[in-house]
């Protein structure tokens, strides 16, 4: 069975995003980062995942969506 893909939605200049990225990197967790500042076309997708909340970071692991776990 393939491991779950992990996506991290971030924005430029967000200290909470930087901390979550660092945490995942230090734990050697493979993830794909999607920066909504650089790719604003993904914002509708993000709003759908968060049920309209405009917070980052957002961590998506399979069907589990975690919105701003340590603040955002």
PDB file of N, CA, C and O in Angstrom:
ATOM      1  N   UNK A   1       0.838  -1.182   0.000  1.00  0.00           N
ATOM      2  CA  UNK A   1       0.000   0.000   0.000  1.00  0.00           C
ATOM      3  C   UNK A   1       0.883   1.245   0.000  1.00  0.00           C
ATOM      4  O   UNK A   1       1.816   1.353   0.796  1.00  0.00           O
ATOM      5  N   UNK A   2       0.589   2.165  -0.880  1.00  0.00           N
ATOM      6  CA  UNK A   2       1.370   3.402  -0.984  1.00  0.00           C
ATOM      7  C   UNK A   2       1.078   4.296   0.213  1.00  0.00           C
ATOM      8  O   UNK A   2      -0.050   4.323   0.705  1.00  0.00           O
ATOM      9  N   UNK A   3       2.084   5.030   0.686  1.00  0.00           N
ATOM     10  CA  UNK A   3       1.843   5.944   1.800  1.00  0.00           C
ATOM     11  C   UNK A   3       0.917   7.088   1.365  1.00  0.00           C
ATOM     12  O   UNK A   3       0.877   7.458   0.191  1.00  0.00           O
ATOM     13  N   UNK A   4       0.178   7.636   2.332  1.00  0.00           N
ATOM     14  CA  UNK A   4      -0.706   8.761   2.037  1.00  0.00           C
ATOM     15  C   UNK A   4       0.106   9.954   1.585  1.00  0.00           C
ATOM     16  O   UNK A   4       1.175  10.237   2.125  1.00  0.00           O
ATOM     17  N   UNK A   5      -0.412  10.650   0.588  1.00  0.00           N
ATOM     18  CA  UNK A   5       0.228  11.897   0.170  1.00  0.00           C
ATOM     19  C   UNK A   5      -0.140  12.971   1.175  1.00  0.00           C
ATOM     20  O   UNK A   5      -1.268  13.030   1.663  1.00  0.00           O
ATOM     21  N   UNK A   6       0.828  13.816   1.473  1.00  0.00           N
ATOM     22  CA  UNK A   6       0.619  14.902   2.424  1.00  0.00           C
ATOM     23  C   UNK A   6       0.842  16.218   1.688  1.00  0.00           C
ATOM     24  O   UNK A   6       1.836  16.394   0.984  1.00  0.00           O
ATOM     25  N   UNK A   7      -0.102  17.134   1.865  1.00  0.00           N
ATOM     26  CA  UNK A   7      -0.011  18.456   1.257  1.00  0.00           C
ATOM     27  C   UNK A   7      -0.031  19.493   2.366  1.00  0.00           C
ATOM     28  O   UNK A   7      -0.803  19.385   3.318  1.00  0.00           O
ATOM     29  N   UNK A   8       0.824  20.496   2.234  1.00  0.00           N
ATOM     30  CA  UNK A   8       0.883  21.595   3.187  1.00  0.00           C
ATOM     31  C   UNK A   8       0.596  22.886   2.434  1.00  0.00           C
ATOM     32  O   UNK A   8       1.378  23.298   1.577  1.00  0.00           O
ATOM     33  N   UNK A   9      -0.523  23.522   2.755  1.00  0.00           N
ATOM     34  CA  UNK A   9      -0.877  24.807   2.161  1.00  0.00           C
ATOM     35  C   UNK A   9      -0.297  25.904   3.048  1.00  0.00           C
ATOM     36  O   UNK A   9      -0.514  25.915   4.260  1.00  0.00           O
ATOM     37  N   UNK A  10       0.441  26.823   2.434  1.00  0.00           N
ATOM     38  CA  UNK A  10       1.119  27.887   3.170  1.00  0.00           C
ATOM     39  C   UNK A  10       0.928  29.210   2.443  1.00  0.00           C
ATOM     40  O   UNK A  10       0.365  29.262   1.349  1.00  0.00           O
ATOM     41  N   UNK A  11       1.414  30.289   3.081  1.00  0.00           N
ATOM     42  CA  UNK A  11       1.524  31.565   2.384  1.00  0.00           C
ATOM     43  C   UNK A  11       2.851  32.201   2.777  1.00  0.00           C
ATOM     44  O   UNK A  11       3.382  31.926   3.853  1.00  0.00           O
ATOM     45  N   UNK A  12       3.370  33.026   1.930  1.00  0.00           N
ATOM     46  CA  UNK A  12       4.643  33.695   2.150  1.00  0.00           C
ATOM     47  C   UNK A  12       4.551  34.600   3.377  1.00  0.00           C
ATOM     48  O   UNK A  12       3.578  35.335   3.544  1.00  0.00           O
ATOM     49  N   UNK A  13       5.577  34.538   4.235  1.00  0.00           N
ATOM     50  CA  UNK A  13       5.653  35.415   5.397  1.00  0.00           C
ATOM     51  C   UNK A  13       4.883  34.932   6.613  1.00  0.00           C
ATOM     52  O   UNK A  13       4.778  35.670   7.592  1.00  0.00           O
ATOM     53  N   UNK A  14       4.344  33.732   6.588  1.00  0.00           N
ATOM     54  CA  UNK A  14       3.558  33.194   7.706  1.00  0.00           C
ATOM     55  C   UNK A  14       4.473  32.400   8.644  1.00  0.00           C
ATOM     56  O   UNK A  14       4.986  31.350   8.256  1.00  0.00           O
ATOM     57  N   UNK A  15       4.684  32.888   9.872  1.00  0.00           N
ATOM     58  CA  UNK A  15       5.575  32.170  10.787  1.00  0.00           C
ATOM     59  C   UNK A  15       5.039  30.795  11.183  1.00  0.00           C
ATOM     60  O   UNK A  15       5.824  29.884  11.448  1.00  0.00           O
ATOM     61  N   UNK A  16       3.716  30.630  11.227  1.00  0.00           N
ATOM     62  CA  UNK A  16       3.135  29.328  11.551  1.00  0.00           C
ATOM     63  C   UNK A  16       3.391  28.333  10.419  1.00  0.00           C
ATOM     64  O   UNK A  16       3.623  27.148  10.659  1.00  0.00           O
ATOM     65  N   UNK A  17       3.345  28.829   9.189  1.00  0.00           N
ATOM     66  CA  UNK A  17       3.647  27.991   8.025  1.00  0.00           C
ATOM     67  C   UNK A  17       5.110  27.572   8.050  1.00  0.00           C
ATOM     68  O   UNK A  17       5.440  26.413   7.801  1.00  0.00           O
ATOM     69  N   UNK A  18       5.986  28.535   8.355  1.00  0.00           N
ATOM     70  CA  UNK A  18       7.421  28.233   8.441  1.00  0.00           C
ATOM     71  C   UNK A  18       7.683  27.163   9.495  1.00  0.00           C
ATOM     72  O   UNK A  18       8.476  26.249   9.271  1.00  0.00           O
ATOM     73  N   UNK A  19       7.016  27.275  10.647  1.00  0.00           N
ATOM     74  CA  UNK A  19       7.213  26.311  11.732  1.00  0.00           C
ATOM     75  C   UNK A  19       6.720  24.920  11.338  1.00  0.00           C
ATOM     76  O   UNK A  19       7.391  23.926  11.616  1.00  0.00           O
ATOM     77  N   UNK A  20       5.557  24.840  10.694  1.00  0.00           N
ATOM     78  CA  UNK A  20       5.012  23.543  10.279  1.00  0.00           C
ATOM     79  C   UNK A  20       5.893  22.915   9.200  1.00  0.00           C
ATOM     80  O   UNK A  20       6.123  21.706   9.219  1.00  0.00           O
ATOM     81  N   UNK A  21       6.387  23.721   8.263  1.00  0.00           N
ATOM     82  CA  UNK A  21       7.296  23.220   7.221  1.00  0.00           C
ATOM     83  C   UNK A  21       8.557  22.653   7.868  1.00  0.00           C
ATOM     84  O   UNK A  21       9.011  21.566   7.512  1.00  0.00           O
ATOM     85  N   UNK A  22       9.119  23.399   8.821  1.00  0.00           N
ATOM     86  CA  UNK A  22      10.342  22.968   9.511  1.00  0.00           C
ATOM     87  C   UNK A  22      10.095  21.653  10.277  1.00  0.00           C
ATOM     88  O   UNK A  22      10.922  20.741  10.248  1.00  0.00           O
ATOM     89  N   UNK A  23       8.956  21.579  10.953  1.00  0.00           N
ATOM     90  CA  UNK A  23       8.609  20.366  11.707  1.00  0.00           C
ATOM     91  C   UNK A  23       8.535  19.142  10.786  1.00  0.00           C
ATOM     92  O   UNK A  23       9.092  18.090  11.101  1.00  0.00           O
ATOM     93  N   UNK A  24       7.853  19.284   9.660  1.00  0.00           N
ATOM     94  CA  UNK A  24       7.728  18.171   8.717  1.00  0.00           C
ATOM     95  C   UNK A  24       9.082  17.789   8.128  1.00  0.00           C
ATOM     96  O   UNK A  24       9.392  16.607   7.981  1.00  0.00           O
ATOM     97  N   UNK A  25       9.885  18.792   7.793  1.00  0.00           N
ATOM     98  CA  UNK A  25      11.201  18.541   7.212  1.00  0.00           C
ATOM     99  C   UNK A  25      12.110  17.838   8.215  1.00  0.00           C
ATOM    100  O   UNK A  25      12.794  16.875   7.868  1.00  0.00           O
ATOM    101  N   UNK A  26      12.116  18.320   9.459  1.00  0.00           N
ATOM    102  CA  UNK A  26      12.977  17.724  10.486  1.00  0.00           C
ATOM    103  C   UNK A  26      12.573  16.291  10.817  1.00  0.00           C
ATOM    104  O   UNK A  26      13.423  15.477  11.178  1.00  0.00           O
ATOM    105  N   UNK A  27      11.282  15.976  10.699  1.00  0.00           N
ATOM    106  CA  UNK A  27      10.822  14.610  10.964  1.00  0.00           C
ATOM    107  C   UNK A  27      10.935  13.721   9.720  1.00  0.00           C
ATOM    108  O   UNK A  27      10.513  12.564   9.719  1.00  0.00           O
ATOM    109  N   UNK A  28      11.520  14.298   8.662  1.00  0.00           N
ATOM    110  CA  UNK A  28      11.733  13.580   7.391  1.00  0.00           C
ATOM    111  C   UNK A  28      10.421  13.071   6.777  1.00  0.00           C
ATOM    112  O   UNK A  28      10.382  12.013   6.149  1.00  0.00           O
ATOM    113  N   UNK A  29       9.362  13.839   6.972  1.00  0.00           N
ATOM    114  CA  UNK A  29       8.066  13.530   6.391  1.00  0.00           C
ATOM    115  C   UNK A  29       8.026  14.083   4.972  1.00  0.00           C
ATOM    116  O   UNK A  29       8.314  15.258   4.749  1.00  0.00           O
ATOM    117  N   UNK A  30       7.671  13.239   4.026  1.00  0.00           N
ATOM    118  CA  UNK A  30       7.559  13.704   2.644  1.00  0.00           C
ATOM    119  C   UNK A  30       6.231  14.436   2.469  1.00  0.00           C
ATOM    120  O   UNK A  30       5.179  13.925   2.854  1.00  0.00           O
ATOM    121  N   UNK A  31       6.285  15.625   1.891  1.00  0.00           N
ATOM    122  CA  UNK A  31       5.083  16.413   1.680  1.00  0.00           C
ATOM    123  C   UNK A  31       5.261  17.308   0.468  1.00  0.00           C
ATOM    124  O   UNK A  31       6.378  17.575   0.026  1.00  0.00           O
ATOM    125  N   UNK A  32       4.143  17.761  -0.053  1.00  0.00           N
ATOM    126  CA  UNK A  32       4.137  18.719  -1.151  1.00  0.00           C
ATOM    127  C   UNK A  32       3.617  20.029  -0.595  1.00  0.00           C
ATOM    128  O   UNK A  32       2.526  20.082  -0.028  1.00  0.00           O
ATOM    129  N   UNK A  33       4.404  21.093  -0.757  1.00  0.00           N
ATOM    130  CA  UNK A  33       3.982  22.404  -0.283  1.00  0.00           C
ATOM    131  C   UNK A  33       3.289  23.167  -1.402  1.00  0.00           C
ATOM    132  O   UNK A  33       3.755  23.193  -2.541  1.00  0.00           O
ATOM    133  N   UNK A  34       2.171  23.784  -1.055  1.00  0.00           N
ATOM    134  CA  UNK A  34       1.431  24.603  -2.005  1.00  0.00           C
ATOM    135  C   UNK A  34       1.316  25.994  -1.387  1.00  0.00           C
ATOM    136  O   UNK A  34       0.579  26.197  -0.423  1.00  0.00           O
ATOM    137  N   UNK A  35       2.048  26.941  -1.949  1.00  0.00           N
ATOM    138  CA  UNK A  35       2.072  28.308  -1.431  1.00  0.00           C
ATOM    139  C   UNK A  35       0.987  29.113  -2.151  1.00  0.00           C
ATOM    140  O   UNK A  35       1.084  29.361  -3.353  1.00  0.00           O
ATOM    141  N   UNK A  36      -0.052  29.521  -1.400  1.00  0.00           N
ATOM    142  CA  UNK A  36      -1.174  30.218  -2.023  1.00  0.00           C
ATOM    143  C   UNK A  36      -0.827  31.652  -2.423  1.00  0.00           C
ATOM    144  O   UNK A  36      -1.543  32.265  -3.215  1.00  0.00           O
ATOM    145  N   UNK A  37       0.261  32.184  -1.884  1.00  0.00           N
ATOM    146  CA  UNK A  37       0.713  33.508  -2.322  1.00  0.00           C
ATOM    147  C   UNK A  37       1.248  33.418  -3.746  1.00  0.00           C
ATOM    148  O   UNK A  37       0.996  34.293  -4.574  1.00  0.00           O
ATOM    149  N   UNK A  38       1.989  32.348  -4.020  1.00  0.00           N
ATOM    150  CA  UNK A  38       2.588  32.147  -5.338  1.00  0.00           C
ATOM    151  C   UNK A  38       1.612  31.529  -6.335  1.00  0.00           C
ATOM    152  O   UNK A  38       1.770  31.694  -7.545  1.00  0.00           O
ATOM    153  N   UNK A  39       0.597  30.811  -5.827  1.00  0.00           N
ATOM    154  CA  UNK A  39      -0.378  30.139  -6.698  1.00  0.00           C
ATOM    155  C   UNK A  39      -1.796  30.473  -6.239  1.00  0.00           C
ATOM    156  O   UNK A  39      -2.502  29.605  -5.726  1.00  0.00           O
ATOM    157  N   UNK A  40      -2.212  31.720  -6.419  1.00  0.00           N
ATOM    158  CA  UNK A  40      -3.547  32.110  -5.930  1.00  0.00           C
ATOM    159  C   UNK A  40      -4.690  31.328  -6.583  1.00  0.00           C
ATOM    160  O   UNK A  40      -5.805  31.319  -6.062  1.00  0.00           O
ATOM    161  N   UNK A  41      -4.431  30.685  -7.694  1.00  0.00           N
ATOM    162  CA  UNK A  41      -5.483  29.908  -8.358  1.00  0.00           C
ATOM    163  C   UNK A  41      -5.930  28.700  -7.525  1.00  0.00           C
ATOM    164  O   UNK A  41      -6.979  28.122  -7.807  1.00  0.00           O
ATOM    165  N   UNK A  42      -5.154  28.308  -6.501  1.00  0.00           N
ATOM    166  CA  UNK A  42      -5.546  27.175  -5.657  1.00  0.00           C
ATOM    167  C   UNK A  42      -6.391  27.601  -4.451  1.00  0.00           C
ATOM    168  O   UNK A  42      -6.843  26.748  -3.687  1.00  0.00           O
ATOM    169  N   UNK A  43      -6.606  28.900  -4.273  1.00  0.00           N
ATOM    170  CA  UNK A  43      -7.377  29.377  -3.116  1.00  0.00           C
ATOM    171  C   UNK A  43      -8.793  28.787  -3.089  1.00  0.00           C
ATOM    172  O   UNK A  43      -9.245  28.388  -2.016  1.00  0.00           O
ATOM    173  N   UNK A  44      -9.509  28.713  -4.206  1.00  0.00           N
ATOM    174  CA  UNK A  44     -10.843  28.079  -4.146  1.00  0.00           C
ATOM    175  C   UNK A  44     -10.778  26.630  -3.647  1.00  0.00           C
ATOM    176  O   UNK A  44     -11.645  26.195  -2.889  1.00  0.00           O
ATOM    177  N   UNK A  45      -9.773  25.901  -4.063  1.00  0.00           N
ATOM    178  CA  UNK A  45      -9.570  24.520  -3.600  1.00  0.00           C
ATOM    179  C   UNK A  45      -9.335  24.501  -2.084  1.00  0.00           C
ATOM    180  O   UNK A  45      -9.899  23.671  -1.371  1.00  0.00           O
ATOM    181  N   UNK A  46      -8.501  25.419  -1.608  1.00  0.00           N
ATOM    182  CA  UNK A  46      -8.203  25.508  -0.179  1.00  0.00           C
ATOM    183  C   UNK A  46      -9.462  25.855   0.621  1.00  0.00           C
ATOM    184  O   UNK A  46      -9.717  25.256   1.666  1.00  0.00           O
ATOM    185  N   UNK A  47     -10.246  26.817   0.134  1.00  0.00           N
ATOM    186  CA  UNK A  47     -11.477  27.202   0.825  1.00  0.00           C
ATOM    187  C   UNK A  47     -12.473  26.043   0.879  1.00  0.00           C
ATOM    188  O   UNK A  47     -13.227  25.915   1.843  1.00  0.00           O
ATOM    189  N   UNK A  48     -12.475  25.215  -0.136  1.00  0.00           N
ATOM    190  CA  UNK A  48     -13.340  24.037  -0.136  1.00  0.00           C
ATOM    191  C   UNK A  48     -12.881  23.054   0.943  1.00  0.00           C
ATOM    192  O   UNK A  48     -13.702  22.490   1.666  1.00  0.00           O
ATOM    193  N   UNK A  49     -11.571  22.856   1.045  1.00  0.00           N
ATOM    194  CA  UNK A  49     -11.024  21.945   2.054  1.00  0.00           C
ATOM    195  C   UNK A  49     -11.301  22.428   3.474  1.00  0.00           C
ATOM    196  O   UNK A  49     -11.557  21.627   4.373  1.00  0.00           O
ATOM    197  N   UNK A  50     -11.247  23.750   3.669  1.00  0.00           N
ATOM    198  CA  UNK A  50     -11.383  24.328   5.009  1.00  0.00           C
ATOM    199  C   UNK A  50     -12.801  24.792   5.318  1.00  0.00           C
ATOM    200  O   UNK A  50     -13.049  25.397   6.361  1.00  0.00           O
ATOM    201  N   UNK A  51     -13.732  24.506   4.406  1.00  0.00           N
ATOM    202  CA  UNK A  51     -15.121  24.936   4.561  1.00  0.00           C
ATOM    203  C   UNK A  51     -15.210  26.450   4.753  1.00  0.00           C
ATOM    204  O   UNK A  51     -15.971  26.946   5.584  1.00  0.00           O
ATOM    205  N   UNK A  52     -14.409  27.170   3.960  1.00  0.00           N
ATOM    206  CA  UNK A  52     -14.476  28.626   3.929  1.00  0.00           C
ATOM    207  C   UNK A  52     -13.536  29.363   4.867  1.00  0.00           C
ATOM    208  O   UNK A  52     -13.488  30.593   4.839  1.00  0.00           O
ATOM    209  N   UNK A  53     -12.788  28.647   5.695  1.00  0.00           N
ATOM    210  CA  UNK A  53     -11.864  29.326   6.596  1.00  0.00           C
ATOM    211  C   UNK A  53     -10.644  29.810   5.815  1.00  0.00           C
ATOM    212  O   UNK A  53     -10.101  29.091   4.977  1.00  0.00           O
ATOM    213  N   UNK A  54     -10.231  31.024   6.100  1.00  0.00           N
ATOM    214  CA  UNK A  54      -9.076  31.610   5.416  1.00  0.00           C
ATOM    215  C   UNK A  54      -7.880  31.614   6.347  1.00  0.00           C
ATOM    216  O   UNK A  54      -7.366  32.670   6.717  1.00  0.00           O
ATOM    217  N   UNK A  55      -7.440  30.407   6.723  1.00  0.00           N
ATOM    218  CA  UNK A  55      -6.293  30.263   7.618  1.00  0.00           C
ATOM    219  C   UNK A  55      -5.289  29.309   6.992  1.00  0.00           C
ATOM    220  O   UNK A  55      -5.655  28.369   6.286  1.00  0.00           O
ATOM    221  N   UNK A  56      -4.037  29.565   7.261  1.00  0.00           N
ATOM    222  CA  UNK A  56      -2.961  28.644   6.918  1.00  0.00           C
ATOM    223  C   UNK A  56      -2.054  28.565   8.138  1.00  0.00           C
ATOM    224  O   UNK A  56      -2.089  29.479   8.962  1.00  0.00           O
ATOM    225  N   UNK A  57      -1.270  27.554   8.293  1.00  0.00           N
ATOM    226  CA  UNK A  57      -1.108  26.422   7.389  1.00  0.00           C
ATOM    227  C   UNK A  57      -2.283  25.448   7.465  1.00  0.00           C
ATOM    228  O   UNK A  57      -2.981  25.352   8.474  1.00  0.00           O
ATOM    229  N   UNK A  58      -2.470  24.740   6.372  1.00  0.00           N
ATOM    230  CA  UNK A  58      -3.452  23.670   6.308  1.00  0.00           C
ATOM    231  C   UNK A  58      -2.703  22.415   5.870  1.00  0.00           C
ATOM    232  O   UNK A  58      -2.010  22.403   4.853  1.00  0.00           O
ATOM    233  N   UNK A  59      -2.861  21.369   6.664  1.00  0.00           N
ATOM    234  CA  UNK A  59      -2.199  20.097   6.403  1.00  0.00           C
ATOM    235  C   UNK A  59      -3.256  19.100   5.960  1.00  0.00           C
ATOM    236  O   UNK A  59      -4.252  18.889   6.652  1.00  0.00           O
ATOM    237  N   UNK A  60      -3.035  18.489   4.803  1.00  0.00           N
ATOM    238  CA  UNK A  60      -3.977  17.508   4.270  1.00  0.00           C
ATOM    239  C   UNK A  60      -3.254  16.170   4.176  1.00  0.00           C
ATOM    240  O   UNK A  60      -2.261  16.024   3.463  1.00  0.00           O
ATOM    241  N   UNK A  61      -3.781  15.198   4.919  1.00  0.00           N
ATOM    242  CA  UNK A  61      -3.230  13.845   4.912  1.00  0.00           C
ATOM    243  C   UNK A  61      -4.369  12.897   4.565  1.00  0.00           C
ATOM    244  O   UNK A  61      -5.215  12.601   5.408  1.00  0.00           O
ATOM    245  N   UNK A  62      -4.390  12.422   3.323  1.00  0.00           N
ATOM    246  CA  UNK A  62      -5.501  11.586   2.890  1.00  0.00           C
ATOM    247  C   UNK A  62      -6.797  12.363   2.986  1.00  0.00           C
ATOM    248  O   UNK A  62      -6.943  13.408   2.351  1.00  0.00           O
ATOM    249  N   UNK A  63      -7.752  11.860   3.783  1.00  0.00           N
ATOM    250  CA  UNK A  63      -9.033  12.553   3.929  1.00  0.00           C
ATOM    251  C   UNK A  63      -9.056  13.466   5.158  1.00  0.00           C
ATOM    252  O   UNK A  63     -10.062  14.125   5.419  1.00  0.00           O
ATOM    253  N   UNK A  64      -7.963  13.508   5.907  1.00  0.00           N
ATOM    254  CA  UNK A  64      -7.906  14.339   7.117  1.00  0.00           C
ATOM    255  C   UNK A  64      -7.341  15.722   6.789  1.00  0.00           C
ATOM    256  O   UNK A  64      -6.274  15.839   6.186  1.00  0.00           O
ATOM    257  N   UNK A  65      -8.068  16.768   7.192  1.00  0.00           N
ATOM    258  CA  UNK A  65      -7.662  18.151   6.956  1.00  0.00           C
ATOM    259  C   UNK A  65      -7.460  18.805   8.323  1.00  0.00           C
ATOM    260  O   UNK A  65      -8.384  18.844   9.136  1.00  0.00           O
ATOM    261  N   UNK A  66      -6.264  19.312   8.575  1.00  0.00           N
ATOM    262  CA  UNK A  66      -5.957  19.995   9.827  1.00  0.00           C
ATOM    263  C   UNK A  66      -5.700  21.461   9.512  1.00  0.00           C
ATOM    264  O   UNK A  66      -4.787  21.787   8.753  1.00  0.00           O
ATOM    265  N   UNK A  67      -6.504  22.346  10.097  1.00  0.00           N
ATOM    266  CA  UNK A  67      -6.441  23.767   9.809  1.00  0.00           C
ATOM    267  C   UNK A  67      -5.709  24.482  10.927  1.00  0.00           C
ATOM    268  O   UNK A  67      -6.144  24.456  12.078  1.00  0.00           O
ATOM    269  N   UNK A  68      -4.594  25.123  10.589  1.00  0.00           N
ATOM    270  CA  UNK A  68      -3.807  25.934  11.524  1.00  0.00           C
ATOM    271  C   UNK A  68      -3.645  25.251  12.870  1.00  0.00           C
ATOM    272  O   UNK A  68      -4.125  25.769  13.879  1.00  0.00           O
ATOM    273  N   UNK A  69      -2.972  24.088  12.914  1.00  0.00           N
ATOM    274  CA  UNK A  69      -2.881  23.332  14.159  1.00  0.00           C
ATOM    275  C   UNK A  69      -2.253  24.083  15.335  1.00  0.00           C
ATOM    276  O   UNK A  69      -2.649  23.862  16.479  1.00  0.00           O
ATOM    277  N   UNK A  70      -1.296  24.951  15.082  1.00  0.00           N
ATOM    278  CA  UNK A  70      -0.658  25.719  16.157  1.00  0.00           C
ATOM    279  C   UNK A  70      -0.957  27.197  16.051  1.00  0.00           C
ATOM    280  O   UNK A  70      -0.254  28.014  16.645  1.00  0.00           O
ATOM    281  N   UNK A  71      -1.969  27.549  15.318  1.00  0.00           N
ATOM    282  CA  UNK A  71      -2.304  28.958  15.097  1.00  0.00           C
ATOM    283  C   UNK A  71      -2.092  29.321  13.643  1.00  0.00           C
ATOM    284  O   UNK A  71      -1.463  28.579  12.890  1.00  0.00           O
ATOM    285  N   UNK A  72      -2.612  30.447  13.263  1.00  0.00           N
ATOM    286  CA  UNK A  72      -2.438  30.853  11.877  1.00  0.00           C
ATOM    287  C   UNK A  72      -3.256  32.062  11.561  1.00  0.00           C
ATOM    288  O   UNK A  72      -3.231  32.546  10.430  1.00  0.00           O
TER     289      UNK A  72
END
